[in-house]
Amino acid sequence: MPKELLFPELAESVVEGTVVKWLVDEGERLTKDQPYIEITTDKVTVELPSPYSGILVKKLVQEGDTVPVHTPLGLLADESEAEAPSQPAASPAMAVEENGDHGADLSLFKPDERAPSPVRNPFLESRGSTATVTAPPEPGRVRAAPAVRRLARELGIDLAQVPGSGPHGRVRIEDVRAYAAQLRATPATPAAKPPAPEVHTPSPTAAPSAPAAAPVGAPSPSFPPPPVYRTPKGYEQLEERVPVSAIRRAIAQQMMVSHLYTVRTLAVEEADLTELVRLREQLKPEAEREGVKLSYLPFILKALTRALKQHPTLNATLDEAHGEVVYRRYYNIGIAVDTEQGLVVPVVRDVERKSVLELAAEIEELAERARAGKLTIEDVTGSTFSVTNIGPIGSLLSFPIINVPDVAILGVHRIQKRPVALPDDSIALRHMMYLSLSFDHRLVDGAEAVRFLKDLIRLLERPERFVLEVV
């Protein structure tokens, strides 16, 4: 009997992916562990290996389709089965008619046949689309990401009543916003009762919970839906419309989550990197002999580790579900990398245990794989703090977006020669750089953020204090 090639769970936070391209055609033979399809998620682009050997007899999804995890992607049969495709199917999953079906009937998340007829999504209609979406599934089986569920709770919306525009009825953030806007536009009736928020049963060891309340900084239920774009009359031929890529959608989703669930605040200081510039020039020949390109970033990461040890809150995260602050005693630094496909953030792990040259080699290797689209899920998860280095592009200052669930991100900018007044009142040209720290004010106070920056700058201005440290 032919076997299903399922979209596996790549990570706990990955709930769906978009098919980039098939690497084999129908009728081709696959060997076990041979990559057969390329899928992009909100984390990375990956090539999925086949868990079996056999012949690909049918593709159940097409390039460009967005599907949830566990969805069958294709059917694989051994040679004897592939030679006799007309035999009766042995299971509902094999009942594929030759009518252009691309797998909706084969999904593990097939909608209940008793569900109401499809309903229209006002969010899509506001954009000129007449597409219908799957009606909400039965209570308790709503498919939605954690951020979507959190937004629904904060708006007091029963998620089971929200029509989902995602694959197989998955509810997305824009669906919740559209439903909230629809509720505001509908006059209330005396008999109407407010929908009950989702109920979560606490674990036996959990402390008694306080009455539910929206977290500080939660979005107001009255915020409007996104604006509708309309082409000005007479300019239709001067516009080009390109579908939003999967990675751009993932970036937009991450940015929206950061905006909704952090209270982002900015602190800026400047550092005199004259001594660091001199030290790097001295070490570059040795790095070249090792085949390593030595930038300023490895030095900054080493200094960061020292500063984060002195200010553990900047390396922490806020577990809102349990009402706890989680202090991480390890130092995994996310590095924002600009690629042709969009921004990705690979993670340099255990920075405190590596030398400057080791960090330089690892950063270069991660950046190359990021630009080639070869990062794995492990490469982009588990950061405790993040750095965005936009100095090489020429940026003088920025306000970086926090890479949740981290509570802070450091913006590293252009090193520029400027005249500076020295302690003896003399004026000299020094290599100066602005550092911008975005931090979540719910957890980090402004005074602590500034003290962290000051300690980091003291290390960067005297790099001999940390450059040889390997814990």
GUBARO-601716 format. One record per residue (C-alpha): chain; z, y, x. Coordinates in steps of 0.25 Angstrom, whole numbers, plus 2048, in hexadecimal, padded with zeros to 3 digits. Each point is the difference from the previous one (the first is absolute). Example, Ala and Ser with C-alpha at 12.3 -4.5 7.8 and 13.67 -1.06 7.14 Angstrom:
REM residues 2
<unit=A, up=81F, north=7EE, east=831> .
<unit=A, up=7FE, north=80E, east=806> .
This chain:
REM residues 471
<unit=A, up=800, north=800, east=800> .
<unit=A, up=7FC, north=80E, east=806> .
<unit=A, up=80C, north=808, east=805> .
<unit=A, up=803, north=80E, east=7FE> .
<unit=A, up=801, north=80A, east=80B> .
<unit=A, up=80B, north=809, east=7FC> .
<unit=A, up=804, north=80E, east=805> .
<unit=A, up=80D, north=7FD, east=807> .
<unit=A, up=80C, north=809, east=800> .
<unit=A, up=7FF, north=807, east=80E> .
<unit=A, up=80D, north=808, east=7FE> .
<unit=A, up=80A, north=802, east=7F6> .
<unit=A, up=7FB, north=80F, east=7FD> .
<unit=A, up=7F2, north=7FC, east=7FF> .
<unit=A, up=7FC, north=7FD, east=7F2> .
<unit=A, up=7F1, north=802, east=800> .
<unit=A, up=7F4, north=801, east=808> .
<unit=A, up=7F1, north=804, east=800> .
<unit=A, up=7F5, north=7F7, east=805> .
<unit=A, up=7F9, north=807, east=80B> .
<unit=A, up=7F5, north=7F5, east=803> .
<unit=A, up=7FE, north=7F1, east=7FF> .
<unit=A, up=7FE, north=7FA, east=80E> .
<unit=A, up=7F9, north=7F4, east=7FA> .
<unit=A, up=7F6, north=7FD, east=7F5> .
<unit=A, up=800, north=7F6, east=7F5> .
<unit=A, up=7FC, north=7F3, east=805> .
<unit=A, up=805, north=802, east=80E> .
<unit=A, up=809, north=7F6, east=806> .
<unit=A, up=80E, north=805, east=804> .
<unit=A, up=80A, north=7FA, east=80A> .
<unit=A, up=80F, north=801, east=7FF> .
<unit=A, up=805, north=80D, east=805> .
<unit=A, up=7F2, north=806, east=801> .
<unit=A, up=800, north=80F, east=7FA> .
<unit=A, up=7F8, north=800, east=7F3> .
<unit=A, up=804, north=80E, east=7FA> .
<unit=A, up=804, north=80E, east=804> .
<unit=A, up=80A, north=807, east=7F8> .
<unit=A, up=807, north=80D, east=801> .
<unit=A, up=80E, north=803, east=7FB> .
<unit=A, up=809, north=80C, east=800> .
<unit=A, up=805, north=7FB, east=80E> .
<unit=A, up=7F4, north=7FB, east=808> .
<unit=A, up=7F2, north=7FA, east=7FF> .
<unit=A, up=801, north=7F1, east=802> .
<unit=A, up=7F6, north=7F4, east=801> .
<unit=A, up=806, north=7F4, east=7F8> .
<unit=A, up=7FE, north=7F2, east=806> .
<unit=A, up=7FD, north=7F4, east=7F8> .
<unit=A, up=80B, north=7F7, east=7FE> .
<unit=A, up=7F6, north=7F4, east=7FE> .
<unit=A, up=7F3, north=7FB, east=805> .
<unit=A, up=7F4, north=7FF, east=7F6> .
<unit=A, up=7F4, north=807, east=7FA> .
<unit=A, up=802, north=80D, east=7F8> .
<unit=A, up=7FA, north=7FD, east=7F3> .
<unit=A, up=803, north=80D, east=7F9> .
<unit=A, up=805, north=80E, east=803> .
<unit=A, up=80A, north=804, east=7F5> .
<unit=A, up=802, north=80F, east=804> .
<unit=A, up=7F5, north=80A, east=805> .
<unit=A, up=800, north=80A, east=80B> .
<unit=A, up=808, north=80C, east=7FB> .
<unit=A, up=809, north=7F9, east=7F6> .
<unit=A, up=80E, north=803, east=801> .
<unit=A, up=809, north=7F4, east=7FC> .
<unit=A, up=80F, north=7FC, east=800> .
<unit=A, up=806, north=7F6, east=80A> .
<unit=A, up=7FE, north=7F1, east=7FB> .
<unit=A, up=7F3, north=803, east=7FA> .
<unit=A, up=7F5, north=7F5, east=803> .
<unit=A, up=7F6, north=806, east=809> .
<unit=A, up=7F6, north=7F4, east=801> .
<unit=A, up=7FE, north=7F1, east=7FD> .
<unit=A, up=7FF, north=7F7, east=80C> .
<unit=A, up=7FB, north=7F1, east=7FE> .
<unit=A, up=7FD, north=7F5, east=809> .
<unit=A, up=7F2, north=7FC, east=802> .
<unit=A, up=7FF, north=7F5, east=7F6> .
<unit=A, up=806, north=80A, east=7F5> .
<unit=A, up=7F6, north=80B, east=805> .
<unit=A, up=7F4, north=7F7, east=7FE> .
<unit=A, up=804, north=7FD, east=7F1> .
<unit=A, up=804, north=80D, east=7FA> .
<unit=A, up=7FC, north=7FC, east=7F2> .
<unit=A, up=80C, north=7F6, east=7FE> .
<unit=A, up=80A, north=805, east=7F6> .
<unit=A, up=80B, north=809, east=805> .
<unit=A, up=80E, north=7F9, east=802> .
<unit=A, up=808, north=80C, east=7FC> .
<unit=A, up=7FF, north=80E, east=7FA> .
<unit=A, up=800, north=806, east=80D> .
<unit=A, up=7F2, north=7F9, east=802> .
<unit=A, up=7FA, north=804, east=7F3> .
<unit=A, up=7F7, north=80A, east=806> .
<unit=A, up=7F3, north=803, east=7F7> .
<unit=A, up=7F3, north=805, east=806> .
<unit=A, up=802, north=80D, east=7F9> .
<unit=A, up=803, north=80A, east=80B> .
<unit=A, up=80F, north=7FD, east=7FF> .
<unit=A, up=807, north=805, east=80D> .
<unit=A, up=80D, north=7F9, east=7FF> .
<unit=A, up=808, north=808, east=7F5> .
<unit=A, up=801, north=7F3, east=7F8> .
<unit=A, up=805, north=7F9, east=80C> .
<unit=A, up=80B, north=809, east=804> .
<unit=A, up=80F, north=7FB, east=800> .
<unit=A, up=803, north=80D, east=7F9> .
<unit=A, up=7F7, north=7FD, east=7F4> .
<unit=A, up=804, north=809, east=7F4> .
<unit=A, up=806, north=7F9, east=7F4> .
<unit=A, up=7F5, north=7FD, east=7F6> .
<unit=A, up=809, north=805, east=7F5> .
<unit=A, up=801, north=80E, east=806> .
<unit=A, up=7FC, north=80C, east=7F8> .
<unit=A, up=7F1, north=805, east=802> .
<unit=A, up=7FE, north=809, east=80C> .
<unit=A, up=805, north=80E, east=7FF> .
<unit=A, up=7FA, north=80D, east=806> .
<unit=A, up=807, north=806, east=80C> .
<unit=A, up=802, north=80F, east=7FD> .
<unit=A, up=801, north=802, east=810> .
<unit=A, up=7F2, north=7FA, east=801> .
<unit=A, up=7FA, north=807, east=7F4> .
<unit=A, up=805, north=80E, east=805> .
<unit=A, up=7F6, north=7FD, east=80C> .
<unit=A, up=7F4, north=7FD, east=7F7> .
<unit=A, up=801, north=7F1, east=801> .
<unit=A, up=7FF, north=7F8, east=7F4> .
<unit=A, up=805, north=7F3, east=806> .
<unit=A, up=80B, north=7F8, east=7F9> .
<unit=A, up=80B, north=7F9, east=807> .
<unit=A, up=808, north=7F4, east=7FD> .
<unit=A, up=80B, north=801, east=7F6> .
<unit=A, up=80E, north=7FF, east=805> .
<unit=A, up=805, north=7F1, east=802> .
<unit=A, up=80B, north=7FA, east=7F9> .
<unit=A, up=80E, north=806, east=803> .
<unit=A, up=806, north=7FC, east=80D> .
<unit=A, up=7F2, north=7FD, east=806> .
<unit=A, up=7FC, north=80E, east=803> .
<unit=A, up=7F8, north=801, east=80E> .
<unit=A, up=804, north=80C, east=808> .
<unit=A, up=804, north=804, east=80E> .
<unit=A, up=80F, north=804, east=802> .
<unit=A, up=7FC, north=80F, east=801> .
<unit=A, up=7FA, north=7FF, east=7F3> .
<unit=A, up=80C, north=7FA, east=7F9> .
<unit=A, up=809, north=80A, east=807> .
<unit=A, up=7F7, north=80C, east=7FA> .
<unit=A, up=801, north=7FA, east=7F2> .
<unit=A, up=80F, north=7FF, east=801> .
<unit=A, up=801, north=80E, east=804> .
<unit=A, up=7F7, north=805, east=7F5> .
<unit=A, up=807, north=7F7, east=7F5> .
<unit=A, up=7F4, north=7F8, east=7FD> .
<unit=A, up=7FF, north=7F1, east=7FC> .
<unit=A, up=7F6, north=7FB, east=80A> .
<unit=A, up=7FC, north=7F5, east=7F6> .
<unit=A, up=7FA, north=80B, east=7F7> .
<unit=A, up=7F7, north=806, east=80B> .
<unit=A, up=7F2, north=7FB, east=800> .
<unit=A, up=7FC, north=7FC, east=80F> .
<unit=A, up=7F3, north=804, east=806> .
<unit=A, up=802, north=7F7, east=80C> .
<unit=A, up=7FA, north=7F2, east=802> .
<unit=A, up=805, north=7F6, east=7F5> .
<unit=A, up=808, north=80B, east=7F9> .
<unit=A, up=808, north=805, east=80C> .
<unit=A, up=807, north=80D, east=7FD> .
<unit=A, up=7FE, north=80B, east=80B> .
<unit=A, up=807, north=80D, east=802> .
<unit=A, up=7F5, north=808, east=7F9> .
<unit=A, up=801, north=7F7, east=7F4> .
<unit=A, up=80F, north=804, east=7FF> .
<unit=A, up=7FD, north=80F, east=801> .
<unit=A, up=7F4, north=7FF, east=7F6> .
<unit=A, up=80A, north=7F9, east=7F6> .
<unit=A, up=80B, north=80A, east=802> .
<unit=A, up=7F6, north=80B, east=7FD> .
<unit=A, up=7FB, north=7F9, east=7F4> .
<unit=A, up=80F, north=7FF, east=7FB> .
<unit=A, up=802, north=80F, east=802> .
<unit=A, up=7F3, north=803, east=7F9> .
<unit=A, up=804, north=7F7, east=7F4> .
<unit=A, up=80A, north=807, east=7F6> .
<unit=A, up=80D, north=7F8, east=7FF> .
<unit=A, up=804, north=7FA, east=7F2> .
<unit=A, up=80E, north=7FF, east=7FB> .
<unit=A, up=800, north=7F1, east=800> .
<unit=A, up=7FB, north=7FF, east=80F> .
<unit=A, up=80A, north=7FB, east=80A> .
<unit=A, up=7FE, north=803, east=80F> .
<unit=A, up=7FB, north=7F3, east=807> .
<unit=A, up=80B, north=7F9, east=808> .
<unit=A, up=7FF, north=800, east=80F> .
<unit=A, up=7FF, north=7F3, east=808> .
<unit=A, up=80D, north=7F9, east=801> .
<unit=A, up=804, north=7FA, east=80D> .
<unit=A, up=80B, north=7F5, east=801> .
<unit=A, up=809, north=803, east=80C> .
<unit=A, up=803, north=7F5, east=809> .
<unit=A, up=80E, north=7F9, east=7FF> .
<unit=A, up=804, north=807, east=80D> .
<unit=A, up=7FB, north=80E, east=7FC> .
<unit=A, up=80A, north=80B, east=7FE> .
<unit=A, up=801, north=805, east=7F1> .
<unit=A, up=7F5, north=80A, east=7FE> .
<unit=A, up=801, north=80E, east=7FC> .
<unit=A, up=7F9, north=805, east=7F3> .
<unit=A, up=7F1, north=801, east=803> .
<unit=A, up=7FB, north=80D, east=805> .
<unit=A, up=7F3, north=805, east=806> .
<unit=A, up=801, north=802, east=80F> .
<unit=A, up=800, north=80E, east=806> .
<unit=A, up=7F2, north=805, east=801> .
<unit=A, up=7FB, north=7F7, east=7F6> .
<unit=A, up=7F3, north=805, east=7F9> .
<unit=A, up=802, north=807, east=7F3> .
<unit=A, up=7FA, north=7F9, east=7F4> .
<unit=A, up=7F8, north=80D, east=7FD> .
<unit=A, up=7F7, north=800, east=80C> .
<unit=A, up=7F2, north=800, east=7FC> .
<unit=A, up=7F5, north=7F6, east=802> .
<unit=A, up=7F6, north=802, east=80C> .
<unit=A, up=7F6, north=80A, east=7FE> .
<unit=A, up=7F2, north=7FD, east=7FB> .
<unit=A, up=7F4, north=803, east=809> .
<unit=A, up=7F3, north=805, east=7F9> .
<unit=A, up=7F4, north=804, east=808> .
<unit=A, up=7FC, north=80E, east=7FE> .
<unit=A, up=7F3, north=802, east=7F8> .
<unit=A, up=7F4, north=800, east=809> .
<unit=A, up=806, north=7FA, east=80C> .
<unit=A, up=7FF, north=7F1, east=7FC> .
<unit=A, up=7F5, north=7FD, east=80A> .
<unit=A, up=808, north=806, east=80B> .
<unit=A, up=80C, north=7F6, east=7FF> .
<unit=A, up=801, north=7F2, east=806> .
<unit=A, up=809, north=7F6, east=7F9> .
<unit=A, up=806, north=7F5, east=808> .
<unit=A, up=80A, north=7F6, east=7FB> .
<unit=A, up=80E, north=801, east=806> .
<unit=A, up=802, north=7F6, east=80B> .
<unit=A, up=80B, north=7F6, east=7FF> .
<unit=A, up=807, north=805, east=80C> .
<unit=A, up=7FF, north=80F, east=7FB> .
<unit=A, up=806, north=7FB, east=7F3> .
<unit=A, up=80B, north=7F9, east=807> .
<unit=A, up=803, north=80D, east=808> .
<unit=A, up=800, north=808, east=7F4> .
<unit=A, up=80A, north=7F7, east=7F9> .
<unit=A, up=809, north=800, east=80D> .
<unit=A, up=800, north=80F, east=800> .
<unit=A, up=803, north=801, east=7F1> .
<unit=A, up=80C, north=7F7, east=802> .
<unit=A, up=805, north=808, east=80B> .
<unit=A, up=7FF, north=80D, east=7F8> .
<unit=A, up=807, north=7FA, east=7F4> .
<unit=A, up=80B, north=7F9, east=807> .
<unit=A, up=804, north=809, east=80C> .
<unit=A, up=805, north=80E, east=801> .
<unit=A, up=7F7, north=804, east=80B> .
<unit=A, up=806, north=80B, east=809> .
<unit=A, up=7FA, north=805, east=80D> .
<unit=A, up=807, north=804, east=80D> .
<unit=A, up=7F8, north=806, east=80C> .
<unit=A, up=804, north=802, east=80F> .
<unit=A, up=7F8, north=802, east=80D> .
<unit=A, up=802, north=7F8, east=80D> .
<unit=A, up=7FD, north=804, east=80E> .
<unit=A, up=7F8, north=7F4, east=805> .
<unit=A, up=7FD, north=806, east=80E> .
<unit=A, up=808, north=7F5, east=807> .
<unit=A, up=7FB, north=7F5, east=7F7> .
<unit=A, up=7F1, north=805, east=803> .
<unit=A, up=804, north=7FF, east=80F> .
<unit=A, up=806, north=7F2, east=7FF> .
<unit=A, up=7F4, north=7FB, east=7F8> .
<unit=A, up=7F6, north=805, east=80B> .
<unit=A, up=809, north=7F8, east=80A> .
<unit=A, up=800, north=7F3, east=7F8> .
<unit=A, up=7F1, north=800, east=7FC> .
<unit=A, up=7FB, north=7FA, east=80D> .
<unit=A, up=80A, north=7F4, east=7FF> .
<unit=A, up=7FC, north=7FE, east=7F1> .
<unit=A, up=7F1, north=800, east=803> .
<unit=A, up=803, north=7F5, east=80B> .
<unit=A, up=806, north=7F8, east=7F4> .
<unit=A, up=7F4, north=803, east=7F7> .
<unit=A, up=808, north=809, east=7F7> .
<unit=A, up=7FD, north=80D, east=7FA> .
<unit=A, up=80C, north=809, east=801> .
<unit=A, up=802, north=80A, east=7F5> .
<unit=A, up=80C, north=808, east=7FD> .
<unit=A, up=803, north=7F8, east=7F4> .
<unit=A, up=808, north=7F4, east=807> .
<unit=A, up=809, north=80B, east=806> .
<unit=A, up=803, north=806, east=7F3> .
<unit=A, up=803, north=7F2, east=7FA> .
<unit=A, up=80A, north=7FD, east=80B> .
<unit=A, up=807, north=80D, east=7FE> .
<unit=A, up=7FF, north=7FE, east=7F1> .
<unit=A, up=808, north=7F3, east=801> .
<unit=A, up=80B, north=807, east=808> .
<unit=A, up=801, north=80B, east=7F5> .
<unit=A, up=800, north=7F6, east=7F5> .
<unit=A, up=80C, north=7F9, east=806> .
<unit=A, up=807, north=80D, east=800> .
<unit=A, up=7FC, north=803, east=7F1> .
<unit=A, up=7FF, north=7F3, east=7F9> .
<unit=A, up=7FE, north=806, east=7F2> .
<unit=A, up=7F2, north=804, east=805> .
<unit=A, up=7FD, north=7F1, east=802> .
<unit=A, up=806, north=7FC, east=7F3> .
<unit=A, up=7FA, north=7FE, east=7F2> .
<unit=A, up=806, north=801, east=7F2> .
<unit=A, up=800, north=7F4, east=7F7> .
<unit=A, up=801, north=806, east=7F3> .
<unit=A, up=800, north=7F3, east=7F8> .
<unit=A, up=80E, north=7FD, east=806> .
<unit=A, up=805, north=80E, east=803> .
<unit=A, up=801, north=7FD, east=80F> .
<unit=A, up=7FC, north=807, east=80D> .
<unit=A, up=7FA, north=7F6, east=809> .
<unit=A, up=802, north=803, east=80F> .
<unit=A, up=7F6, north=7F9, east=809> .
<unit=A, up=805, north=7FC, east=80E> .
<unit=A, up=7F2, north=7FD, east=804> .
<unit=A, up=7F5, north=80A, east=804> .
<unit=A, up=7F2, north=7FE, east=7FA> .
<unit=A, up=7F7, north=80C, east=801> .
<unit=A, up=7F4, north=802, east=7F7> .
<unit=A, up=7F4, north=807, east=807> .
<unit=A, up=7F6, north=807, east=7F7> .
<unit=A, up=7F2, north=7FD, east=804> .
<unit=A, up=7F4, north=807, east=7FB> .
<unit=A, up=7F4, north=7F6, east=7FD> .
<unit=A, up=7F3, north=801, east=7FA> .
<unit=A, up=805, north=7F9, east=7F4> .
<unit=A, up=80C, north=809, east=7FE> .
<unit=A, up=80F, north=801, east=806> .
<unit=A, up=807, north=7F4, east=803> .
<unit=A, up=80E, north=7FE, east=807> .
<unit=A, up=802, north=7F4, east=809> .
<unit=A, up=80E, north=7FE, east=805> .
<unit=A, up=805, north=7FF, east=80E> .
<unit=A, up=80C, north=7F7, east=800> .
<unit=A, up=80D, north=800, east=808> .
<unit=A, up=7FC, north=80C, east=807> .
<unit=A, up=80E, north=801, east=807> .
<unit=A, up=7FD, north=7F3, east=807> .
<unit=A, up=7F3, north=804, east=807> .
<unit=A, up=7FC, north=809, east=80B> .
<unit=A, up=7F7, north=80C, east=800> .
<unit=A, up=7F4, north=7F8, east=805> .
<unit=A, up=802, north=7F5, east=7F7> .
<unit=A, up=801, north=809, east=7F4> .
<unit=A, up=7F3, north=807, east=805> .
<unit=A, up=7F9, north=7F3, east=800> .
<unit=A, up=805, north=7FC, east=7F2> .
<unit=A, up=7FC, north=80D, east=7FA> .
<unit=A, up=7F2, north=7FF, east=806> .
<unit=A, up=7FE, north=7F2, east=7FB> .
<unit=A, up=805, north=803, east=7F2> .
<unit=A, up=7F8, north=80D, east=7FF> .
<unit=A, up=7F3, north=7F8, east=804> .
<unit=A, up=803, north=7F5, east=7F6> .
<unit=A, up=803, north=80A, east=7F5> .
<unit=A, up=7F2, north=807, east=802> .
<unit=A, up=7F9, north=7F2, east=800> .
<unit=A, up=807, north=7FD, east=7F3> .
<unit=A, up=807, north=7F4, east=807> .
<unit=A, up=80F, north=803, east=7FD> .
<unit=A, up=808, north=7F5, east=7F9> .
<unit=A, up=80B, north=802, east=7F5> .
<unit=A, up=80B, north=7FE, east=80B> .
<unit=A, up=7F9, north=80C, east=808> .
<unit=A, up=803, north=80A, east=7F5> .
<unit=A, up=80D, north=7FC, east=7FA> .
<unit=A, up=80E, north=802, east=804> .
<unit=A, up=801, north=80E, east=806> .
<unit=A, up=80D, north=807, east=801> .
<unit=A, up=7FB, north=80E, east=804> .
<unit=A, up=7F1, north=805, east=801> .
<unit=A, up=7F9, north=80A, east=809> .
<unit=A, up=7F2, north=807, east=7FD> .
<unit=A, up=7FA, north=805, east=80D> .
<unit=A, up=7F5, north=80A, east=7FC> .
<unit=A, up=801, north=808, east=80D> .
<unit=A, up=7F4, north=7FA, east=806> .
<unit=A, up=7F8, north=805, east=7F4> .
<unit=A, up=805, north=80E, east=803> .
<unit=A, up=80A, north=802, east=7F5> .
<unit=A, up=80B, north=80B, east=803> .
<unit=A, up=809, north=7FC, east=7F5> .
<unit=A, up=801, north=7F7, east=7F4> .
<unit=A, up=809, north=7FC, east=7F4> .
<unit=A, up=7FF, north=7F0, east=801> .
<unit=A, up=801, north=7F7, east=7F4> .
<unit=A, up=80C, north=7F7, east=801> .
<unit=A, up=7FC, north=7F1, east=801> .
<unit=A, up=809, north=7FA, east=7F6> .
<unit=A, up=80A, north=7F9, east=800> .
<unit=A, up=802, north=807, east=80D> .
<unit=A, up=809, north=80D, east=7FF> .
<unit=A, up=7F9, north=808, east=80A> .
<unit=A, up=7F3, north=802, east=808> .
<unit=A, up=7FD, north=808, east=80D> .
<unit=A, up=7F4, north=809, east=801> .
<unit=A, up=7FB, north=801, east=80F> .
<unit=A, up=7F7, north=80B, east=803> .
<unit=A, up=7F7, north=807, east=80A> .
<unit=A, up=806, north=803, east=80E> .
<unit=A, up=7FC, north=80E, east=803> .
<unit=A, up=803, north=809, east=80C> .
<unit=A, up=808, north=80D, east=7FB> .
<unit=A, up=808, north=80B, east=807> .
<unit=A, up=80F, north=7FC, east=7FF> .
<unit=A, up=80C, north=808, east=804> .
<unit=A, up=809, north=7F8, east=809> .
<unit=A, up=80F, north=800, east=801> .
<unit=A, up=7FF, north=80A, east=80C> .
<unit=A, up=7F8, north=80A, east=7F7> .
<unit=A, up=7F3, north=7FD, east=808> .
<unit=A, up=7F3, north=7FD, east=7F9> .
<unit=A, up=7F8, north=7F3, east=803> .
<unit=A, up=7F5, north=7F8, east=7FA> .
<unit=A, up=806, north=7F3, east=7FA> .
<unit=A, up=7FA, north=7F4, east=7F9> .
<unit=A, up=806, north=802, east=7F2> .
<unit=A, up=7FE, north=7F7, east=7F3> .
<unit=A, up=805, north=801, east=7F2> .
<unit=A, up=807, north=7F4, east=7FA> .
<unit=A, up=801, north=7FF, east=7F0> .
<unit=A, up=80A, north=7F7, east=7FA> .
<unit=A, up=7FE, north=7FC, east=7F1> .
<unit=A, up=80C, north=7FA, east=7FA> .
<unit=A, up=806, north=7FB, east=7F3> .
<unit=A, up=80A, north=80A, east=7FC> .
<unit=A, up=807, north=7F6, east=7F7> .
<unit=A, up=805, north=7F9, east=80C> .
<unit=A, up=7FF, north=809, east=80C> .
<unit=A, up=806, north=80E, east=800> .
<unit=A, up=7F9, north=80C, east=807> .
<unit=A, up=80B, north=802, east=80A> .
<unit=A, up=7FE, north=7F1, east=805> .
<unit=A, up=7F1, north=801, east=800> .
<unit=A, up=801, north=80C, east=809> .
<unit=A, up=80A, north=7FA, east=809> .
<unit=A, up=7F7, north=7F3, east=801> .
<unit=A, up=7F4, north=809, east=804> .
<unit=A, up=809, north=808, east=80B> .
<unit=A, up=805, north=7F3, east=806> .
<unit=A, up=7F1, north=7FA, east=800> .
<unit=A, up=7FB, north=80D, east=807> .
<unit=A, up=80B, north=7FF, east=80A> .
<unit=A, up=7FB, north=7F2, east=804> .
<unit=A, up=7F2, north=804, east=800> .
<unit=A, up=803, north=80C, east=809> .
<unit=A, up=807, north=7F7, east=80A> .
<unit=A, up=7F8, north=7F4, east=7FF> .
<unit=A, up=806, north=7F9, east=80D> .
<unit=A, up=80C, north=7FE, east=7F7> .
<unit=A, up=7F9, north=7F5, east=7F8> .
<unit=A, up=7F3, north=7FC, east=806> .
<unit=A, up=806, north=7F4, east=807> .
<unit=A, up=809, north=7FC, east=7F5> .
<unit=A, up=7FD, north=7F1, east=7FB> .
<unit=A, up=80B, north=7FB, east=7F7> .
